[in-house]
Amino acid sequence: MPTTFYLIRHAAHDLLGRTLVGRSDAVRLSEKGHRQSQQLAFRLMSVGLAAVYSSPLPRARETAEPIARKAGLDVKVAPAATEFDFGAWTGRPMDTLEGDPLWRRFNMFRSTTAAPGGELMLDVQSRIVALLRELALRHPDSAVAIVSHGDVLRAAILHCLGMPLDLFLRIEIEPASISVVEVSEWSAKLVSLNEKVAG
């Protein structure tokens, strides 16, 4: 039987859309983000979660904690769900990247263009898909929440759809949204995409 994964992008923080925060561990949820995390917890309390996993970064863990608490669970940290490593771009204001030819190529040909000193999206996809497979074996016929980051979740969803990584910008993954995939030993499929449950 398949494992149903609730793939959740962390809730809002004050630098969202303005700064490429990457793996910075100084970024915490905003007041709005804390409200969103509570709304996510209420949305998911009826699905019977067997486990809640989170990226190690604070903004993801802060999103996961109310979900786990409402389900009577502890948050388990999953390093494979951590944010894309943006290397030298980490901490840069978004508007300073727009004129960089490498940034443009990075967003057009993500499968073959790495961030300077950072990761290749193929590697991101490899680690998140390996995590899904591992957790599907650990939690068969169960519902599992994973709180992660936009590009990481896009990579997982593109794998389930059999789509190239270079089409990643065709998929919207908003903060505090839920996408659902089912993973079994033989298949992976997308059930729902970018359900926005919190404003």
Disulfide bonds with the S-S distance in Angstrom:
none
